[in-house]
Amino acid sequence: MRIPRSRSTLRASTLTAAVLLFATALTGCGSGGPGGSDDGSLDVWVYQDASTKVQREVIKRFNKTSDIKAKLTEVPGEGYSDKMRTSMGTPNAPDVFFNWGGGSISDFVRKDMLLDLDPAIAKDPELKKAFIPTILDAGAIDGKHYGIPMRGMQPVILFYNKEVFEDAGASPPESWDDLLGLIDTFKGAGVTPFALAGTDAWTELMWVEYLVDRYGGAGVFRKVQSRGMAAWDDPAVLKAAQTVRDLVGRGAFGKNYKSVNYTADGASTLFAKGKAAMHLMGSWEYANQKANQPAFAKSGLGWTTFPAVPGGSGDPRSVVGNPTNYWSVNAKLKGDERKTAIEFVKFAAGQDYSKDLIANGDVPTTSDAAALLAEHENPDYARFQYDLVKRAPDFTLSWDQALPATYTPPLQTAVQKLFNGQLSPAGFVDALKGM
Amino acid sequence: MADAAPTRARRPARQPRRSVGRAGVGRPGVVWALPGALFFVFFAVAPMLLVGALAFTDWDGIGTPSWTGMSNWSRLWDDPETHQAIRLSLVLTVLTWVFQTPLALLLGVWAAGRQRNRAVLSAVFFLPLLGSSVALALVWKSLLDPNFGLVADIGPALGFADGDLLGSSNGAFGAILFVTAWQFIPLHTLIYQGGARAIPRSLYDAAAIDGAGTVRQFFSITLPQLRNTVVTSSVIMVVGALTFFDTVLILTKGGPGTDTTIVPYLMYKNGFQAFDLGYASAVATILVFVATTVSLLLVRLTGFAAMRSTREGM
């Protein structure tokens, strides 16, 4: 079980975590369970959550057009990674399955278990044009595409509490100096400048990801992906780590951030109740606030981009986060089944699919979705996200998901230790290089 | 009830046949132990052997494990995080025993008496045992939230300014110790209550005639009579403490940093987050070895294995 990807549903899913741990232990045996394409149908696996209904609809539409029928298997969210991993390479493996790109599938790619979709994309120029290029590329491994985007985008956004800003007579930060100034403004007003959930290290990782991107650009992390852990040596990483210590020292995150959690809504409540002014979080924060503090989500929640840093060479239009989720196709499929699977994943590029996503509150990653966004329940927010991602020269996938699973725990531990002051910036760089 | 009746009816018919075969001794044969033994072999012994074998391989959960000889073990030997985890596990185990045993013993002995309200209060004390560990840990997580939880108010009194308890190494470790104690003391109270109830009333009557007070009676009668109960409870407690997991997962995730990463959590981190199942198996093997050794030692050193009765000479 890696970091849960769909964080909006985290609260409920934590509760079932232990049960599922047990369940995955059983499914890991590979006995029984759904799967297998022996019956001539296409077995499609998806992560089960509030967005699953979009996939249910597309299966219905697809089956009207195809001789080989697709069958949807909804795998309960928290156990998805384990189940996917334990089933691959067994006869129970899915034919088409949901994943997060990057590290979630890199081991499968290494073992030639996934179909390279580049020939299919090359044959169909419409398909290539259908998606925002940075998103399609964010799921690529070693330059080859193994996934077709199939869910909404989840960039990391700097949220702010409008009421708190009004009370302090402040406006959202447009530069790093603005941001540092706001820290003092809010500290003076007795408000924590930034809500931060220090017990959940992935929330701290977002800060490091953005800072490295602003200091050195998206190339820094790309170098780590292609050349290995020694590439953490880049000066931008050290600079980002020093900035983190500087922010902590200025009191940007308050005094007890180390004990605050995200999964039990500690940080989000702090932010919604006006005890914190800003919150750097994935776009799912909106859905999360809508569920728990509907009034705040409707009128109090503001959003802006992460500012540039002085002396940074990164493009301030770039974003980090989760570009989207992808469909990948099992390489064991041959002949008609393979053709059918490719036809099926292409349905994710269709307008009907985008409309379903928007109706569900998601922002689609298709390049022609702009005109559809007026139908979104919060068109301003949807447009902000869509434009943010569309004009971004790079969309860096969260590091803990982009790197192979084996790096996730040490990465998170190092980040948490950096924020806690248990590691110096130089020690942090060494820890990353030593992973 | 419908099932029970025919069973009871069949029993007399079988009884004589079996007694004949076994020279009149009515004890069940090996066959009777077979279902239990098979279950144990398939679900405990076999997986344990497999884990032992996996500890010498490199396996990421897909494909075939490849033999790597001792590399997991040399890594284990050099890994500071593993050293820290073993140290934390041992400290947690000792503190758990020191913290839980006196409380459970006193509560259990008290609950064995016949005071007013005893039954009601015992039932209340028993409640934490009924909840699921995960649900309880989530409740405690909310209570320990530094801004909205109980600890926001009482934290400063405990020495944790701003309620920053889970963010400090000692605070987080203490929280694990406290929450697990709160959860498991009722079980041990129950064990002690049963033990104390079994002590013959006549011992106390005789002591009372000799003029022994409550305290003297406790130390001279109750405690010696509970000797075997103490060993039972201690073994359960120690093995339990060595394998604490869910509370850590939900309350601290092994943090801050790695300061509450005890051995079972380390195993989970390596096995199911990093998918480094070979190394995780090596950690698991260590855990099995340590837990078995500690419980055997406990049983040996206390003379529990001899099953000496506490009623000798009575």
HADDOCK unambig.tbl for C-alpha pairs under 7 A between the chains (distance, minus, plus):
assign (segid A and resid 1 and name CA) (segid B and resid 272 and name CA) 5.26 0.50 0.50
assign (segid A and resid 1 and name CA) (segid B and resid 273 and name CA) 5.39 0.50 0.50
assign (segid A and resid 2 and name CA) (segid B and resid 273 and name CA) 4.87 0.50 0.50
assign (segid A and resid 15 and name CA) (segid B and resid 134 and name CA) 6.59 0.50 0.50
assign (segid A and resid 15 and name CA) (segid B and resid 135 and name CA) 6.65 0.50 0.50
assign (segid A and resid 18 and name CA) (segid B and resid 134 and name CA) 6.90 0.50 0.50
assign (segid A and resid 85 and name CA) (segid B and resid 61 and name CA) 6.70 0.50 0.50
assign (segid A and resid 85 and name CA) (segid B and resid 62 and name CA) 6.47 0.50 0.50
assign (segid A and resid 86 and name CA) (segid B and resid 61 and name CA) 6.24 0.50 0.50
assign (segid A and resid 86 and name CA) (segid B and resid 62 and name CA) 6.38 0.50 0.50
assign (segid A and resid 88 and name CA) (segid B and resid 62 and name CA) 6.67 0.50 0.50
assign (segid A and resid 89 and name CA) (segid B and resid 62 and name CA) 6.64 0.50 0.50
assign (segid A and resid 89 and name CA) (segid B and resid 63 and name CA) 6.41 0.50 0.50
assign (segid A and resid 199 and name CA) (segid B and resid 252 and name CA) 6.69 0.50 0.50
assign (segid A and resid 255 and name CA) (segid B and resid 162 and name CA) 6.73 0.50 0.50
assign (segid A and resid 256 and name CA) (segid B and resid 146 and name CA) 6.61 0.50 0.50
assign (segid A and resid 256 and name CA) (segid B and resid 162 and name CA) 5.92 0.50 0.50
assign (segid A and resid 256 and name CA) (segid B and resid 163 and name CA) 6.75 0.50 0.50
assign (segid A and resid 256 and name CA) (segid B and resid 164 and name CA) 4.83 0.50 0.50
assign (segid A and resid 258 and name CA) (segid B and resid 164 and name CA) 6.86 0.50 0.50
assign (segid A and resid 258 and name CA) (segid B and resid 167 and name CA) 4.35 0.50 0.50
assign (segid A and resid 259 and name CA) (segid B and resid 145 and name CA) 6.78 0.50 0.50
assign (segid A and resid 259 and name CA) (segid B and resid 146 and name CA) 6.18 0.50 0.50
assign (segid A and resid 259 and name CA) (segid B and resid 164 and name CA) 5.47 0.50 0.50
assign (segid A and resid 259 and name CA) (segid B and resid 165 and name CA) 6.43 0.50 0.50
assign (segid A and resid 259 and name CA) (segid B and resid 166 and name CA) 4.76 0.50 0.50
assign (segid A and resid 259 and name CA) (segid B and resid 167 and name CA) 4.45 0.50 0.50
assign (segid A and resid 260 and name CA) (segid B and resid 145 and name CA) 6.20 0.50 0.50
assign (segid A and resid 260 and name CA) (segid B and resid 146 and name CA) 6.39 0.50 0.50
assign (segid A and resid 266 and name CA) (segid B and resid 145 and name CA) 6.72 0.50 0.50
assign (segid A and resid 405 and name CA) (segid B and resid 273 and name CA) 6.49 0.50 0.50
assign (segid A and resid 405 and name CA) (segid B and resid 274 and name CA) 4.81 0.50 0.50
assign (segid A and resid 405 and name CA) (segid B and resid 275 and name CA) 6.49 0.50 0.50
assign (segid A and resid 406 and name CA) (segid B and resid 274 and name CA) 3.71 0.50 0.50
assign (segid A and resid 406 and name CA) (segid B and resid 275 and name CA) 6.09 0.50 0.50
assign (segid A and resid 406 and name CA) (segid B and resid 276 and name CA) 6.49 0.50 0.50
assign (segid A and resid 407 and name CA) (segid B and resid 274 and name CA) 6.46 0.50 0.50
assign (segid A and resid 408 and name CA) (segid B and resid 273 and name CA) 6.92 0.50 0.50
assign (segid A and resid 408 and name CA) (segid B and resid 274 and name CA) 6.28 0.50 0.50
assign (segid A and resid 409 and name CA) (segid B and resid 269 and name CA) 6.63 0.50 0.50
assign (segid A and resid 409 and name CA) (segid B and resid 273 and name CA) 6.59 0.50 0.50
assign (segid A and resid 409 and name CA) (segid B and resid 274 and name CA) 6.41 0.50 0.50
assign (segid A and resid 413 and name CA) (segid B and resid 257 and name CA) 5.46 0.50 0.50
assign (segid A and resid 413 and name CA) (segid B and resid 258 and name CA) 6.90 0.50 0.50
assign (segid A and resid 416 and name CA) (segid B and resid 257 and name CA) 5.72 0.50 0.50
assign (segid A and resid 417 and name CA) (segid B and resid 257 and name CA) 4.98 0.50 0.50
